[in-house]
């Protein structure tokens, strides 16, 4: 698997992509990552160039999106949906998906709520507030 540092995590994504392209069998977590990578062809070039990818910083203030963070957020949402935790997220996901027309776009909208919730938890040094997160998702549904 991968370690807790940025380099190990990025190397894991690169390994999964390499195995995917070679048609090698994948473990369940690898398959989840491969599916998310497959939904993001705009990141394939990054994943095929380790030198360009491993040490690069992605700066939002420069209009850059971190592909690893983006794909990681999709994976986090998939894990939340699989366990329906926080309780009720699966139902909200289906409603948001129906409203926007597809699952991938729904996840992109939901990632904004997840990101804000994680940022607040990090800033306060506490755990993410699941109820606030669900309220954000309900608010999102009302705005779509």
C-alpha positions as CSV (number, residue, x, y, z in Angstrom):
1,X,0.0,0.0,0.0
2,X,1.2,3.6,0.4
3,X,2.7,5.5,3.3
4,X,1.6,8.6,5.1
5,X,3.7,11.0,3.1
6,X,3.0,12.9,-0.1
7,X,5.7,11.0,-2.1
8,X,4.5,7.6,-1.1
9,X,0.9,8.5,-1.9
10,X,1.8,9.9,-5.3
11,X,4.0,6.9,-6.1
12,X,1.0,4.6,-5.3
13,X,-1.1,6.5,-7.8
14,X,1.6,6.2,-10.4
15,X,2.0,2.4,-9.7
16,X,-1.8,1.9,-10.0
17,X,-1.9,3.8,-13.3
18,X,1.1,1.7,-14.6
19,X,-0.6,-1.5,-13.6
20,X,-3.8,-0.4,-15.2
21,X,-2.2,0.4,-18.5
22,X,-0.4,-2.9,-18.5
23,X,-3.6,-4.8,-17.9
24,X,-2.3,-6.3,-14.6
25,X,-4.8,-7.4,-11.9
26,X,-5.7,-4.8,-9.3
27,X,-6.5,-5.1,-5.6
28,X,-9.9,-3.5,-4.6
29,X,-8.3,-0.2,-3.5
30,X,-6.2,-0.1,-6.7
31,X,-9.3,-0.7,-8.8
32,X,-11.1,2.2,-7.1
33,X,-8.1,4.5,-7.8
34,X,-7.9,3.2,-11.4
35,X,-11.6,4.0,-11.9
36,X,-11.1,7.5,-10.6
37,X,-8.0,8.0,-12.8
38,X,-10.0,6.7,-15.7
39,X,-12.6,9.4,-15.2
40,X,-9.9,12.1,-15.4
41,X,-8.0,11.8,-18.7
42,X,-6.7,15.3,-18.2
43,X,-4.4,13.8,-15.5
44,X,-3.1,10.9,-17.5
45,X,0.0,12.8,-18.7
46,X,0.9,13.7,-15.1
47,X,0.7,10.0,-14.1
48,X,2.9,8.9,-17.0
49,X,5.7,11.3,-16.0
50,X,7.0,10.6,-12.5
51,X,9.7,13.3,-12.7
52,X,7.1,16.0,-13.5
53,X,4.7,14.7,-10.9
54,X,6.4,13.6,-7.7
55,X,8.0,16.9,-6.6
56,X,5.6,19.3,-8.1
57,X,3.6,21.7,-5.9
58,X,0.2,22.7,-7.2
59,X,-0.7,26.2,-6.2
60,X,-4.4,27.2,-6.1
61,X,-3.5,30.9,-6.1
62,X,-1.9,30.3,-9.5
63,X,-5.0,28.6,-10.8
64,X,-3.6,25.1,-10.5
65,X,-5.5,22.0,-9.5
66,X,-3.7,19.3,-7.6
67,X,-4.6,16.1,-9.4
68,X,-3.8,13.9,-6.5
69,X,-6.0,16.0,-4.1
70,X,-8.8,16.0,-6.6
71,X,-8.7,12.3,-7.2
72,X,-8.3,11.7,-3.5
73,X,-11.5,13.6,-2.8
74,X,-13.4,11.4,-5.3
75,X,-12.0,8.4,-3.5
76,X,-13.1,9.8,-0.1
77,X,-16.6,10.4,-1.5
78,X,-16.7,6.8,-2.9
79,X,-15.8,5.5,0.5
80,X,-18.4,7.6,2.2
81,X,-21.0,6.4,-0.2
82,X,-20.0,2.8,0.2
83,X,-20.5,3.0,4.0
84,X,-23.2,5.7,3.9
85,X,-21.2,7.6,6.5
86,X,-22.1,10.2,7.5
87,X,-25.5,8.6,7.7
88,X,-27.7,9.9,4.9
89,X,-24.9,10.9,2.4
90,X,-25.9,8.2,-0.1
91,X,-29.5,9.6,-0.3
92,X,-28.2,13.1,-0.8
93,X,-25.7,11.9,-3.4
94,X,-28.5,10.3,-5.4
95,X,-30.6,13.5,-5.2
96,X,-27.7,15.7,-6.3
97,X,-26.8,13.3,-9.1
98,X,-30.4,13.4,-10.4
99,X,-30.4,17.2,-10.2
100,X,-27.1,17.7,-12.1
101,X,-27.6,14.8,-14.5
102,X,-24.6,12.5,-13.7
103,X,-22.6,11.1,-10.8
104,X,-19.3,12.5,-11.7
105,X,-20.6,16.1,-11.8
106,X,-22.4,15.5,-8.5
107,X,-19.2,14.4,-6.9
108,X,-17.5,17.6,-8.1
109,X,-20.1,19.6,-6.4
110,X,-20.0,17.6,-3.3
111,X,-16.2,17.9,-3.1
112,X,-16.6,21.6,-2.5
113,X,-18.6,20.8,0.7
114,X,-16.2,18.1,1.7
115,X,-13.2,20.4,1.2
116,X,-14.7,23.1,3.2
117,X,-15.6,20.7,6.0
118,X,-12.1,19.2,6.1
119,X,-10.5,22.7,6.0
120,X,-12.5,23.8,9.0
121,X,-11.5,20.6,10.9
122,X,-7.9,21.1,10.1
123,X,-8.0,24.7,11.1
124,X,-9.7,23.9,14.5
125,X,-7.6,20.8,15.1
126,X,-10.7,18.7,15.5
127,X,-12.6,16.0,13.6
128,X,-14.7,16.9,10.7
129,X,-18.3,17.8,11.8
130,X,-20.5,15.3,9.9
131,X,-23.7,17.2,10.6
132,X,-22.3,20.5,9.3
133,X,-21.1,18.5,6.2
134,X,-24.5,17.1,5.6
135,X,-26.1,20.6,6.1
136,X,-23.7,21.9,3.4
137,X,-24.8,19.1,1.1
138,X,-28.4,19.9,1.7
139,X,-27.7,23.5,1.0
140,X,-25.9,22.5,-2.2
141,X,-29.0,20.5,-3.3
142,X,-31.1,23.6,-2.7
143,X,-28.9,25.7,-4.9
144,X,-28.7,23.3,-7.8
